[in-house]
Amino acid sequence: MLVAGFLFGCMGVFVKLGAAHFSYGELVFYRSSIGLLLVYLVMRSQRVSVATGHWRAHLWRGISGSVALGLYFYCITVLPLATAVTLNYTAPLFLTAFTMLVHKDKFHLPMTIAIALGFFGVVLLLHPTLAREQLLPGLFGLISGFLAGIAYLNVKQLGMLGEPAARTVFYFSLTATIGSGAWMLFGTVHAVTPQGFAILLGLGGTATLAQIAMTHSYRVGRTLVVGSLAYSTIVFASLFGMLLWNEVLPLSSWLGMALIIAGGVLSLRLSPKHKTGY
């Protein structure tokens, strides 16, 4: 998961760089199509078959993950990198609340405090942008976090069904490629320059390798440990944002990010254990 965290941070950098050449819909398409090719080659090398008996589970994972990815890429192109990544990583907060509602678990005080802590962090993180044009992207970031939480739950379910990590990533990439390709038909398709091609190759490569590492970690690792280490992406994204774009966030934003991480880790630790959930 630490490898995945670093590579997801690199993916954010390539999305940010690619925004000068392509729309976010195009970035989703190229990321997914390049990833589809790369993961297929990985499957061939590992002799993993494309055939699956769990196509419905793959479809739900593909749809939730694809929409989350599109919203996430949009946020990266218009918000500071660390802010966009942190909003996407509210996924454990949403997923914990959703899982407890589905299983009719009681919201005991420590769990309620953990979730409230995380969402208070969201308020602090978005506070400087509430009166500006970045409010809508911030809300889209929260939605991407919710959908990412659903996608991670699907990944865990597929792992429990015995699906290899590469096959899960393959069907996600296939769904995202078809969906974003259809979306591109209604917009402008920009020419791919040599510089743009290098960015797209970096985007597709880092995203696919990160996806495989993440999927494998959720499949075989302890969910609490894996989910906690996933927040390393925020650290890497913050460093990249400061080094490459001189993105300086106010103290309230850093405090908000810390509270979101703390709330997410605590919610993972305190959430009831179910066969199909965190």
LUMTIPA-356620 format. One record per atom (N, C-alpha, C): atom name; x, y, z. Coordinates in steps of 0.2 Angstrom, whole numbers. Layout:
<pts>
<'CA' <X Y Z>>
...
</pts>
This chain:
<pts>
<'N' <4 -6 0>>
<'CA' <0 0 0>>
<'C' <4 6 0>>
<'N' <10 6 3>>
<'CA' <15 12 3>>
<'C' <17 13 -4>>
<'N' <18 8 -8>>
<'CA' <20 8 -15>>
<'C' <14 11 -19>>
<'N' <8 9 -18>>
<'CA' <2 11 -21>>
<'C' <2 19 -19>>
<'N' <3 21 -13>>
<'CA' <2 28 -11>>
<'C' <7 32 -15>>
<'N' <13 30 -15>>
<'CA' <18 34 -19>>
<'C' <16 35 -26>>
<'N' <14 29 -29>>
<'CA' <12 29 -36>>
<'C' <5 33 -38>>
<'N' <1 33 -33>>
<'CA' <-5 37 -34>>
<'C' <-4 44 -33>>
<'N' <1 46 -29>>
<'CA' <3 53 -29>>
<'C' <7 55 -35>>
<'N' <11 51 -38>>
<'CA' <13 52 -45>>
<'C' <8 53 -50>>
<'N' <3 49 -50>>
<'CA' <-3 49 -54>>
<'C' <-6 56 -54>>
<'N' <-7 59 -48>>
<'CA' <-10 66 -47>>
<'C' <-5 71 -51>>
<'N' <1 70 -50>>
<'CA' <6 75 -54>>
<'C' <5 74 -61>>
<'N' <4 68 -64>>
<'CA' <3 68 -71>>
<'C' <-4 71 -73>>
<'N' <-9 70 -69>>
<'CA' <-15 73 -71>>
<'C' <-15 80 -71>>
<'N' <-11 83 -66>>
<'CA' <-10 90 -65>>
<'C' <-6 93 -72>>
<'N' <-1 89 -74>>
<'CA' <3 91 -79>>
<'C' <-2 91 -86>>
<'N' <-6 85 -86>>
<'CA' <-10 84 -92>>
<'C' <-15 89 -93>>
<'N' <-17 92 -88>>
<'CA' <-23 97 -88>>
<'C' <-21 103 -93>>
<'N' <-15 104 -95>>
<'CA' <-13 109 -99>>
<'C' <-14 107 -107>>
<'N' <-15 100 -108>>
<'CA' <-15 97 -114>>
<'C' <-22 94 -116>>
<'N' <-25 92 -111>>
<'CA' <-31 88 -112>>
<'C' <-37 90 -107>>
<'N' <-43 88 -108>>
<'CA' <-48 89 -103>>
<'C' <-48 83 -98>>
<'N' <-51 84 -93>>
<'CA' <-51 78 -88>>
<'C' <-54 72 -90>>
<'N' <-60 73 -95>>
<'CA' <-63 67 -98>>
<'C' <-58 63 -102>>
<'N' <-54 67 -106>>
<'CA' <-48 63 -110>>
<'C' <-43 60 -106>>
<'N' <-41 63 -100>>
<'CA' <-37 60 -96>>
<'C' <-39 54 -93>>
<'N' <-45 54 -91>>
<'CA' <-48 47 -89>>
<'C' <-48 42 -94>>
<'N' <-50 44 -100>>
<'CA' <-50 39 -106>>
<'C' <-43 36 -107>>
<'N' <-38 41 -107>>
<'CA' <-31 38 -109>>
<'C' <-28 34 -103>>
<'N' <-29 37 -97>>
<'CA' <-27 33 -91>>
<'C' <-30 26 -91>>
<'N' <-36 25 -93>>
<'CA' <-40 19 -92>>
<'C' <-38 14 -98>>
<'N' <-37 17 -104>>
<'CA' <-35 13 -110>>
<'C' <-28 11 -110>>
<'N' <-24 15 -108>>
<'CA' <-17 13 -107>>
<'C' <-16 8 -101>>
<'N' <-20 9 -96>>
<'CA' <-20 4 -90>>
<'C' <-23 -3 -93>>
<'N' <-28 -2 -97>>
<'CA' <-31 -9 -99>>
<'C' <-26 -13 -103>>
<'N' <-22 -10 -107>>
<'CA' <-17 -13 -111>>
<'C' <-12 -16 -106>>
<'N' <-9 -12 -102>>
<'CA' <-4 -14 -97>>
<'C' <-6 -20 -93>>
<'N' <-12 -19 -90>>
<'CA' <-14 -24 -86>>
<'C' <-16 -31 -89>>
<'N' <-18 -30 -96>>
<'CA' <-19 -36 -100>>
<'C' <-12 -40 -101>>
<'N' <-7 -36 -102>>
<'CA' <0 -39 -103>>
<'C' <2 -42 -96>>
<'N' <0 -39 -91>>
<'CA' <2 -42 -84>>
<'C' <-2 -49 -83>>
<'N' <-8 -49 -85>>
<'CA' <-12 -55 -85>>
<'C' <-9 -60 -89>>
<'N' <-7 -59 -95>>
<'CA' <-4 -64 -99>>
<'C' <2 -67 -96>>
<'N' <7 -62 -93>>
<'CA' <13 -65 -90>>
<'C' <11 -69 -84>>
<'N' <6 -68 -81>>
<'CA' <4 -71 -75>>
<'C' <-1 -77 -76>>
<'N' <-2 -78 -83>>
<'CA' <-7 -83 -85>>
<'C' <-14 -83 -81>>
<'N' <-16 -77 -81>>
<'CA' <-23 -75 -78>>
<'C' <-28 -75 -83>>
<'N' <-33 -78 -83>>
<'CA' <-38 -78 -88>>
<'C' <-43 -72 -87>>
<'N' <-45 -70 -93>>
<'CA' <-50 -64 -93>>
<'C' <-57 -66 -90>>
<'N' <-59 -73 -91>>
<'CA' <-65 -76 -90>>
<'C' <-67 -75 -82>>
<'N' <-73 -73 -81>>
<'CA' <-75 -73 -74>>
<'C' <-82 -75 -73>>
<'N' <-84 -77 -67>>
<'CA' <-91 -79 -66>>
<'C' <-94 -74 -61>>
<'N' <-90 -68 -60>>
<'CA' <-93 -63 -56>>
<'C' <-93 -56 -59>>
<'N' <-96 -56 -65>>
<'CA' <-97 -50 -69>>
<'C' <-101 -45 -66>>
<'N' <-106 -47 -62>>
<'CA' <-110 -41 -59>>
<'C' <-106 -38 -54>>
<'N' <-102 -41 -50>>
<'CA' <-98 -38 -45>>
<'C' <-93 -33 -48>>
<'N' <-90 -36 -54>>
<'CA' <-85 -32 -58>>
<'C' <-88 -26 -61>>
<'N' <-95 -26 -63>>
<'CA' <-98 -21 -66>>
<'C' <-99 -15 -61>>
<'N' <-102 -17 -55>>
<'CA' <-103 -12 -50>>
<'C' <-96 -9 -47>>
<'N' <-91 -13 -47>>
<'CA' <-85 -10 -45>>
<'C' <-82 -5 -51>>
<'N' <-83 -7 -57>>
<'CA' <-81 -3 -63>>
<'C' <-85 4 -63>>
<'N' <-92 4 -62>>
<'CA' <-96 10 -62>>
<'C' <-94 15 -57>>
<'N' <-94 12 -51>>
<'CA' <-93 16 -45>>
<'C' <-86 19 -45>>
<'N' <-81 15 -47>>
<'CA' <-74 17 -48>>
<'C' <-73 22 -53>>
<'N' <-77 21 -59>>
<'CA' <-76 26 -65>>
<'C' <-78 33 -64>>
<'N' <-84 33 -61>>
<'CA' <-87 40 -59>>
<'C' <-83 43 -54>>
<'N' <-81 39 -49>>
<'CA' <-76 42 -44>>
<'C' <-70 45 -47>>
<'N' <-67 41 -52>>
<'CA' <-61 43 -55>>
<'C' <-62 49 -59>>
<'N' <-68 50 -63>>
<'CA' <-69 56 -67>>
<'C' <-69 62 -62>>
<'N' <-73 62 -57>>
<'CA' <-74 67 -52>>
<'C' <-67 69 -49>>
<'N' <-63 64 -47>>
<'CA' <-57 65 -44>>
<'C' <-52 69 -49>>
<'N' <-52 67 -55>>
<'CA' <-47 70 -60>>
<'C' <-49 77 -61>>
<'N' <-56 78 -61>>
<'CA' <-58 85 -62>>
<'C' <-56 89 -56>>
<'N' <-56 87 -50>>
<'CA' <-54 91 -44>>
<'C' <-47 92 -44>>
<'N' <-43 87 -47>>
<'CA' <-36 88 -47>>
<'C' <-34 94 -52>>
<'N' <-38 94 -57>>
<'CA' <-36 100 -62>>
<'C' <-38 107 -60>>
<'N' <-42 107 -55>>
<'CA' <-44 114 -53>>
<'C' <-43 116 -46>>
<'N' <-41 111 -42>>
<'CA' <-39 112 -34>>
<'C' <-32 111 -33>>
<'N' <-29 113 -28>>
<'CA' <-22 111 -26>>
<'C' <-22 104 -25>>
<'N' <-16 101 -27>>
<'CA' <-16 93 -27>>
<'C' <-18 90 -20>>
<'N' <-15 93 -15>>
<'CA' <-16 90 -8>>
<'C' <-23 90 -6>>
<'N' <-27 96 -8>>
<'CA' <-34 96 -6>>
<'C' <-38 91 -10>>
<'N' <-37 91 -17>>
<'CA' <-40 86 -21>>
<'C' <-40 79 -18>>
<'N' <-33 77 -17>>
<'CA' <-32 70 -14>>
<'C' <-35 69 -8>>
<'N' <-35 74 -3>>
<'CA' <-38 73 4>>
<'C' <-45 72 3>>
<'N' <-49 76 -1>>
<'CA' <-56 75 -2>>
<'C' <-58 68 -4>>
<'N' <-54 66 -9>>
<'CA' <-55 59 -11>>
<'C' <-54 54 -6>>
<'N' <-50 55 -1>>
<'CA' <-48 50 4>>
<'C' <-53 51 10>>
<'N' <-58 54 9>>
<'CA' <-64 54 14>>
<'C' <-67 47 13>>
<'N' <-65 43 9>>
<'CA' <-69 37 7>>
<'C' <-70 33 14>>
<'N' <-65 32 18>>
<'CA' <-67 27 24>>
<'C' <-72 30 28>>
<'N' <-73 37 29>>
<'CA' <-78 40 33>>
<'C' <-85 38 30>>
<'N' <-86 40 24>>
<'CA' <-92 38 20>>
<'C' <-94 31 21>>
<'N' <-89 26 20>>
<'CA' <-90 19 19>>
<'C' <-92 17 26>>
<'N' <-88 19 32>>
<'CA' <-90 17 38>>
<'C' <-97 18 40>>
<'N' <-99 25 39>>
<'CA' <-106 27 40>>
<'C' <-111 22 36>>
<'N' <-109 21 30>>
<'CA' <-114 18 25>>
<'C' <-114 10 27>>
<'N' <-109 7 29>>
<'CA' <-109 0 31>>
<'C' <-113 -1 38>>
<'N' <-112 4 42>>
<'CA' <-116 4 49>>
<'C' <-123 4 48>>
<'N' <-125 9 43>>
<'CA' <-132 9 41>>
<'C' <-135 3 38>>
<'N' <-131 0 34>>
<'CA' <-134 -6 30>>
<'C' <-135 -12 35>>
<'N' <-130 -12 39>>
<'CA' <-130 -18 44>>
<'C' <-134 -16 51>>
<'N' <-137 -10 51>>
<'CA' <-140 -8 57>>
<'C' <-137 -8 63>>
<'N' <-130 -7 63>>
<'CA' <-126 -6 69>>
<'C' <-127 0 72>>
<'N' <-126 1 79>>
<'CA' <-127 7 83>>
<'C' <-121 11 82>>
<'N' <-123 18 81>>
<'CA' <-117 23 81>>
<'C' <-115 24 88>>
<'N' <-111 20 91>>
<'CA' <-108 22 98>>
<'C' <-104 28 98>>
<'N' <-103 31 104>>
<'CA' <-100 37 105>>
<'C' <-93 38 102>>
<'N' <-88 33 103>>
<'CA' <-82 34 99>>
<'C' <-82 34 92>>
<'N' <-87 30 89>>
<'CA' <-87 30 82>>
<'C' <-90 36 79>>
<'N' <-95 39 83>>
<'CA' <-98 45 81>>
<'C' <-93 51 81>>
<'N' <-89 51 86>>
<'CA' <-83 56 87>>
<'C' <-79 55 81>>
<'N' <-77 49 79>>
<'CA' <-72 48 74>>
<'C' <-74 51 67>>
<'N' <-81 49 66>>
<'CA' <-84 52 59>>
<'C' <-85 59 60>>
<'N' <-87 62 65>>
<'CA' <-88 69 66>>
<'C' <-81 73 65>>
<'N' <-76 70 68>>
<'CA' <-69 73 68>>
<'C' <-67 73 60>>
<'N' <-68 68 57>>
<'CA' <-66 68 50>>
<'C' <-70 73 46>>
<'N' <-77 74 47>>
<'CA' <-80 79 43>>
<'C' <-79 86 45>>
<'N' <-77 87 52>>
<'CA' <-75 93 54>>
<'C' <-69 95 50>>
<'N' <-65 91 49>>
<'CA' <-59 92 45>>
<'C' <-60 94 38>>
<'N' <-66 91 35>>
<'CA' <-68 93 28>>
<'C' <-70 100 28>>
<'N' <-74 102 34>>
<'CA' <-76 109 34>>
<'C' <-70 114 34>>
<'N' <-65 112 38>>
<'CA' <-59 116 39>>
<'C' <-55 117 32>>
<'N' <-55 111 29>>
<'CA' <-51 111 22>>
<'C' <-54 115 17>>
<'N' <-61 115 17>>
<'CA' <-65 119 12>>
<'C' <-66 126 14>>
<'N' <-65 127 20>>
<'CA' <-67 134 23>>
<'C' <-65 140 18>>
<'N' <-58 140 16>>
<'CA' <-56 145 13>>
<'C' <-59 146 6>>
<'N' <-62 141 3>>
<'CA' <-65 141 -3>>
<'C' <-73 141 -3>>
<'N' <-76 142 3>>
<'CA' <-83 141 3>>
<'C' <-86 147 -1>>
<'N' <-83 153 -1>>
<'CA' <-86 159 -4>>
<'C' <-84 160 -11>>
<'N' <-80 155 -14>>
<'CA' <-77 156 -20>>
<'C' <-79 151 -25>>
<'N' <-77 151 -31>>
<'CA' <-79 147 -37>>
<'C' <-77 140 -36>>
<'N' <-72 138 -30>>
<'CA' <-70 132 -29>>
<'C' <-74 127 -25>>
<'N' <-80 130 -23>>
<'CA' <-85 126 -19>>
<'C' <-87 120 -22>>
<'N' <-89 121 -28>>
<'CA' <-92 115 -32>>
<'C' <-87 110 -33>>
<'N' <-81 111 -35>>
<'CA' <-76 106 -36>>
<'C' <-75 103 -29>>
<'N' <-75 106 -24>>
<'CA' <-74 103 -17>>
<'C' <-80 98 -15>>
<'N' <-86 100 -17>>
<'CA' <-92 95 -16>>
<'C' <-91 89 -21>>
<'N' <-88 90 -27>>
<'CA' <-87 85 -31>>
<'C' <-82 80 -28>>
<'N' <-77 83 -25>>
<'CA' <-72 79 -22>>
<'C' <-75 75 -16>>
<'N' <-79 77 -13>>
<'CA' <-83 73 -7>>
<'C' <-87 67 -10>>
<'N' <-90 69 -16>>
<'CA' <-94 64 -19>>
<'C' <-89 58 -22>>
<'N' <-83 60 -25>>
<'CA' <-78 55 -27>>
<'C' <-76 51 -21>>
<'N' <-75 54 -15>>
<'CA' <-73 50 -9>>
<'C' <-78 45 -7>>
<'N' <-85 47 -8>>
<'CA' <-90 42 -6>>
<'C' <-90 36 -11>>
<'N' <-90 38 -18>>
<'CA' <-90 33 -23>>
<'C' <-83 29 -22>>
<'N' <-78 32 -21>>
<'CA' <-72 28 -20>>
<'C' <-72 23 -14>>
<'N' <-76 25 -9>>
<'CA' <-77 20 -3>>
<'C' <-81 14 -5>>
<'N' <-86 15 -10>>
<'CA' <-90 10 -12>>
<'C' <-86 5 -17>>
<'N' <-82 8 -21>>
<'CA' <-77 5 -25>>
<'C' <-72 0 -21>>
<'N' <-70 3 -15>>
<'CA' <-65 -1 -11>>
<'C' <-69 -7 -8>>
<'N' <-75 -6 -6>>
<'CA' <-79 -11 -3>>
<'C' <-80 -17 -9>>
<'N' <-81 -15 -15>>
<'CA' <-82 -20 -20>>
<'C' <-75 -23 -21>>
<'N' <-70 -20 -21>>
<'CA' <-63 -23 -22>>
<'C' <-62 -29 -16>>
<'N' <-64 -27 -10>>
<'CA' <-64 -32 -5>>
<'C' <-68 -38 -6>>
<'N' <-74 -37 -8>>
<'CA' <-79 -42 -10>>
<'C' <-76 -47 -15>>
<'N' <-73 -43 -21>>
<'CA' <-70 -47 -26>>
<'C' <-65 -52 -24>>
<'N' <-61 -49 -19>>
<'CA' <-55 -53 -16>>
<'C' <-57 -59 -13>>
<'N' <-63 -58 -9>>
<'CA' <-66 -63 -5>>
<'C' <-69 -69 -10>>
<'N' <-71 -67 -16>>
<'CA' <-73 -71 -20>>
<'C' <-68 -75 -24>>
<'N' <-61 -73 -23>>
<'CA' <-56 -76 -26>>
<'C' <-53 -73 -32>>
<'N' <-56 -67 -34>>
<'CA' <-54 -64 -40>>
<'C' <-47 -61 -40>>
<'N' <-42 -63 -44>>
<'CA' <-35 -60 -44>>
<'C' <-35 -53 -45>>
<'N' <-30 -50 -42>>
<'CA' <-30 -42 -42>>
<'C' <-30 -40 -49>>
<'N' <-26 -43 -54>>
<'CA' <-25 -41 -61>>
<'C' <-32 -41 -64>>
<'N' <-36 -46 -63>>
<'CA' <-42 -47 -66>>
<'C' <-47 -41 -64>>
<'N' <-47 -40 -58>>
<'CA' <-51 -34 -55>>
<'C' <-49 -28 -58>>
<'N' <-43 -26 -59>>
<'CA' <-41 -20 -62>>
<'C' <-42 -20 -69>>
<'N' <-42 -26 -72>>
<'CA' <-44 -26 -80>>
<'C' <-51 -24 -81>>
<'N' <-55 -27 -77>>
<'CA' <-63 -25 -78>>
<'C' <-64 -18 -76>>
<'N' <-61 -15 -71>>
<'CA' <-62 -8 -70>>
<'C' <-59 -4 -75>>
<'N' <-53 -5 -78>>
<'CA' <-51 -1 -83>>
<'C' <-55 -2 -90>>
<'N' <-58 -8 -91>>
<'CA' <-62 -9 -97>>
<'C' <-68 -4 -96>>
<'N' <-71 -4 -90>>
<'CA' <-77 0 -89>>
<'C' <-76 7 -90>>
<'N' <-70 9 -87>>
<'CA' <-69 16 -87>>
<'C' <-67 19 -94>>
<'N' <-64 14 -98>>
<'CA' <-62 16 -105>>
<'C' <-68 17 -109>>
<'N' <-73 12 -108>>
<'CA' <-79 13 -112>>
<'C' <-83 19 -110>>
<'N' <-84 20 -104>>
<'CA' <-88 26 -101>>
<'C' <-85 32 -103>>
<'N' <-78 33 -102>>
<'CA' <-75 40 -104>>
<'C' <-74 41 -111>>
<'N' <-74 35 -115>>
<'CA' <-74 35 -122>>
<'C' <-80 38 -125>>
<'N' <-86 36 -122>>
<'CA' <-92 38 -124>>
<'C' <-93 46 -122>>
<'N' <-90 48 -116>>
<'CA' <-91 55 -114>>
<'C' <-87 59 -119>>
<'N' <-81 57 -122>>
<'CA' <-77 61 -126>>
<'C' <-81 62 -133>>
<'N' <-86 58 -135>>
<'CA' <-89 59 -141>>
<'C' <-93 66 -141>>
<'N' <-94 69 -135>>
<'CA' <-98 75 -134>>
<'C' <-94 81 -133>>
<'N' <-87 80 -133>>
<'CA' <-83 86 -132>>
<'C' <-77 86 -137>>
<'N' <-72 90 -136>>
<'CA' <-67 92 -140>>
<'C' <-61 86 -139>>
<'N' <-59 83 -144>>
<'CA' <-53 79 -143>>
<'C' <-47 82 -146>>
<'N' <-42 83 -141>>
<'CA' <-36 87 -142>>
<'C' <-31 82 -145>>
<'N' <-27 85 -150>>
<'CA' <-21 81 -153>>
<'C' <-16 79 -148>>
<'N' <-13 73 -149>>
<'CA' <-8 71 -144>>
<'C' <-1 73 -147>>
<'N' <2 77 -143>>
<'CA' <9 80 -145>>
<'C' <14 75 -142>>
<'N' <20 75 -144>>
<'CA' <25 71 -140>>
<'C' <26 72 -133>>
<'N' <25 78 -131>>
<'CA' <25 80 -123>>
<'C' <19 77 -120>>
<'N' <13 78 -123>>
<'CA' <7 75 -121>>
<'C' <7 68 -120>>
<'N' <10 64 -125>>
<'CA' <11 57 -125>>
<'C' <15 55 -119>>
<'N' <20 58 -118>>
<'CA' <24 56 -112>>
<'C' <21 57 -106>>
<'N' <17 62 -105>>
<'CA' <12 63 -99>>
<'C' <7 57 -98>>
<'N' <4 56 -104>>
<'CA' <-1 51 -104>>
<'C' <2 44 -102>>
<'N' <8 42 -105>>
<'CA' <11 36 -103>>
<'C' <13 36 -96>>
<'N' <15 41 -93>>
<'CA' <17 41 -86>>
<'C' <10 41 -82>>
<'N' <5 44 -84>>
<'CA' <-1 43 -81>>
<'C' <-4 36 -80>>
<'N' <-4 33 -86>>
<'CA' <-7 26 -87>>
<'C' <-3 21 -83>>
<'N' <4 22 -84>>
<'CA' <9 17 -80>>
<'C' <8 18 -73>>
<'N' <9 24 -70>>
<'CA' <9 24 -63>>
<'C' <2 22 -60>>
<'N' <-4 24 -63>>
<'CA' <-10 23 -61>>
<'C' <-12 15 -61>>
<'N' <-9 12 -66>>
<'CA' <-11 4 -67>>
<'C' <-7 1 -61>>
<'N' <0 2 -61>>
<'CA' <4 -1 -56>>
<'C' <1 0 -49>>
<'N' <-1 7 -47>>
<'CA' <-4 8 -41>>
<'C' <-10 4 -40>>
<'N' <-14 4 -45>>
<'CA' <-21 0 -44>>
<'C' <-20 -7 -43>>
<'N' <-15 -10 -46>>
<'CA' <-13 -17 -45>>
<'C' <-10 -18 -37>>
<'N' <-6 -14 -35>>
<'CA' <-3 -14 -29>>
<'C' <-9 -13 -23>>
<'N' <-13 -8 -24>>
<'CA' <-19 -7 -20>>
<'C' <-23 -13 -19>>
<'N' <-25 -15 -25>>
<'CA' <-30 -21 -25>>
<'C' <-27 -27 -22>>
<'N' <-21 -28 -23>>
<'CA' <-17 -34 -20>>
<'C' <-17 -33 -12>>
<'N' <-16 -27 -10>>
<'CA' <-15 -26 -3>>
<'C' <-22 -27 1>>
<'N' <-27 -24 -3>>
<'CA' <-34 -25 0>>
<'C' <-36 -33 0>>
<'N' <-33 -36 -5>>
<'CA' <-35 -43 -5>>
<'C' <-32 -48 0>>
<'N' <-26 -46 2>>
<'CA' <-22 -51 6>>
<'C' <-20 -48 13>>
<'N' <-20 -41 13>>
<'CA' <-18 -38 19>>
<'C' <-24 -37 24>>
<'N' <-22 -35 30>>
<'CA' <-27 -33 36>>
<'C' <-30 -26 34>>
<'N' <-36 -26 34>>
<'CA' <-40 -20 31>>
<'C' <-38 -14 35>>
<'N' <-37 -14 42>>
<'CA' <-36 -8 46>>
<'C' <-29 -6 44>>
<'N' <-24 -10 43>>
<'CA' <-17 -8 42>>
<'C' <-17 -5 35>>
<'N' <-20 -9 30>>
<'CA' <-20 -6 23>>
<'C' <-23 0 22>>
<'N' <-29 1 25>>
<'CA' <-33 7 25>>
<'C' <-29 13 28>>
<'N' <-26 12 33>>
<'CA' <-22 17 37>>
<'C' <-16 19 32>>
<'N' <-13 15 29>>
<'CA' <-7 16 25>>
<'C' <-9 20 19>>
<'N' <-15 19 17>>
<'CA' <-18 22 10>>
<'C' <-17 30 11>>
<'N' <-17 32 17>>
<'CA' <-17 39 18>>
<'C' <-10 42 16>>
<'N' <-5 38 15>>
<'CA' <2 40 13>>
<'C' <1 44 6>>
<'N' <-4 43 2>>
<'CA' <-5 46 -4>>
<'C' <-5 54 -3>>
<'N' <-9 56 3>>
<'CA' <-10 63 5>>
<'C' <-3 66 6>>
<'N' <1 62 10>>
<'CA' <8 65 11>>
<'C' <12 66 5>>
<'N' <12 61 0>>
<'CA' <16 62 -6>>
<'C' <13 67 -10>>
<'N' <7 68 -10>>
<'CA' <3 73 -14>>
<'C' <5 80 -12>>
<'N' <5 81 -5>>
<'CA' <7 87 -2>>
<'C' <14 89 -4>>
<'N' <19 84 -4>>
<'CA' <26 86 -5>>
<'C' <26 88 -13>>
<'N' <23 84 -17>>
<'CA' <23 85 -24>>
<'C' <20 92 -26>>
<'N' <15 94 -22>>
<'CA' <12 100 -24>>
<'C' <16 106 -21>>
<'N' <19 105 -16>>
<'CA' <24 111 -13>>
<'C' <30 111 -18>>
<'N' <33 106 -20>>
<'CA' <39 106 -24>>
<'C' <38 108 -31>>
<'N' <33 106 -34>>
<'CA' <32 107 -41>>
<'C' <28 113 -43>>
<'N' <23 115 -38>>
<'CA' <19 121 -40>>
<'C' <18 126 -34>>
<'N' <23 125 -30>>
<'CA' <23 130 -24>>
<'C' <16 131 -21>>
<'N' <12 126 -20>>
<'CA' <6 126 -17>>
<'C' <6 127 -10>>
<'N' <5 132 -7>>
<'CA' <5 134 0>>
<'C' <-2 134 3>>
<'N' <-4 130 7>>
<'CA' <-10 129 10>>
<'C' <-10 133 17>>
<'N' <-16 136 19>>
<'CA' <-16 139 25>>
<'C' <-16 134 31>>
<'N' <-15 136 37>>
<'CA' <-14 132 43>>
<'C' <-21 128 44>>
<'N' <-26 131 43>>
<'CA' <-33 128 44>>
<'C' <-34 122 39>>
<'N' <-31 123 33>>
<'CA' <-31 117 28>>
<'C' <-27 111 30>>
<'N' <-21 113 33>>
<'CA' <-17 107 35>>
<'C' <-20 104 41>>
<'N' <-23 108 46>>
<'CA' <-27 105 52>>
<'C' <-33 101 49>>
<'N' <-36 103 44>>
<'CA' <-42 99 42>>
<'C' <-39 93 39>>
<'N' <-34 93 35>>
<'CA' <-31 86 32>>
<'C' <-29 81 38>>
<'N' <-26 84 43>>
<'CA' <-24 80 49>>
<'C' <-30 77 52>>
<'N' <-36 81 53>>
<'CA' <-42 78 56>>
<'C' <-45 73 51>>
<'N' <-45 74 45>>
<'CA' <-48 69 40>>
<'C' <-44 62 41>>
<'N' <-38 63 41>>
<'CA' <-34 57 41>>
<'C' <-35 53 48>>
<'N' <-35 57 54>>
<'CA' <-36 54 60>>
<'C' <-43 51 60>>
<'N' <-48 55 58>>
<'CA' <-55 52 58>>
<'C' <-56 46 54>>
<'N' <-52 45 48>>
<'CA' <-53 40 44>>
<'C' <-49 34 47>>
<'N' <-44 34 50>>
<'CA' <-40 29 53>>
<'C' <-44 26 59>>
<'N' <-47 31 63>>
<'CA' <-51 29 69>>
<'C' <-57 25 67>>
<'N' <-60 28 62>>
<'CA' <-67 24 59>>
<'C' <-65 17 57>>
<'N' <-59 16 54>>
<'CA' <-57 10 51>>
<'C' <-56 5 57>>
<'N' <-53 8 63>>
<'CA' <-52 4 69>>
<'C' <-58 2 73>>
<'N' <-63 7 73>>
<'CA' <-69 6 77>>
<'C' <-75 3 73>>
<'N' <-75 3 67>>
<'CA' <-80 0 63>>
<'C' <-81 -7 64>>
<'N' <-88 -10 65>>
<'CA' <-89 -17 66>>
<'C' <-86 -21 60>>
<'N' <-84 -27 61>>
<'CA' <-82 -31 56>>
<'C' <-87 -35 53>>
<'N' <-88 -35 47>>
<'CA' <-93 -39 43>>
<'C' <-90 -43 37>>
<'N' <-93 -48 35>>
<'CA' <-90 -52 30>>
<'C' <-88 -48 23>>
<'N' <-93 -43 22>>
<'CA' <-92 -40 16>>
<'C' <-90 -32 17>>
<'N' <-88 -31 22>>
<'CA' <-86 -24 23>>
<'C' <-80 -23 27>>
<'N' <-78 -16 28>>
<'CA' <-72 -15 32>>
<'C' <-73 -17 39>>
</pts>
